[in-house]
Amino acid sequence: LITMAEWKLADSAQIAIQYFTNAIKVDSNQASYYFKRAKANKLFGEFEKAQFDLHKAFGLDSNEADYANELAYFYFQFEMWDKAKTYYNKSYVLSDGRDADALYGKAMSEIKLKENEEAIASLESLLLLNPNDAEIITKLDSLR
């Protein structure tokens, strides 16, 4: 049994999927169309289609940090730590080292992979961006 809010969200996602599918038919080289359709597919529970579209978007525009970050988050949700780490790192690099969320995701992926030395280095870099973050300090202390 789904709630009315869930039904409306699914209905909206289906409308968005159709809209961006039509847009892709008009111009299949627009990375943003694939990216937005991926987000709608993810909402609708079509994870394989979302993954395909995210890769397509990143393939068309591999300089877009948001695309790399969304791929990273996708893989993190499915506990695919190596891939999550790779795409969080790409997102961090593409943001010129300013994306604290990507660096945090990379560090958490490294912890899951038991790459503690790399996680410590990532968390120390993150601490430079957020010097008073108690969560980062606690995670660092637990790894040392």
Long-range contacts (C-beta under 8 A, 24 or more apart in sequence): 9-43, 10-43, 10-44, 12-43, 13-40, 13-41, 13-43, 13-44, 14-40, 14-44, 16-40, 17-41, 17-44, 17-46, 29-60, 30-60, 31-56, 31-57, 31-58, 31-60, 31-61, 31-64, 31-67, 32-57, 34-60, 35-64, 35-66, 35-67, 35-70, 38-70, 39-70, 42-74, 47-74, 47-78, 50-74, 63-94, 64-94, 65-90, 65-91, 65-94, 65-95, 65-99, 65-102, 66-91, 68-94, 68-102, 69-99, 69-101, 69-102, 69-105, 72-102, 72-105, 72-106, 72-109, 73-105, 76-105, 76-108, 76-109, 79-112, 81-109, 81-112, 81-113, 82-109, 82-113, 84-109, 85-109, 85-110, 85-113, 97-125, 98-129, 100-126, 100-129, 100-130, 103-129, 104-136, 107-139, 111-139, 111-143, 116-143, 119-143, 120-144
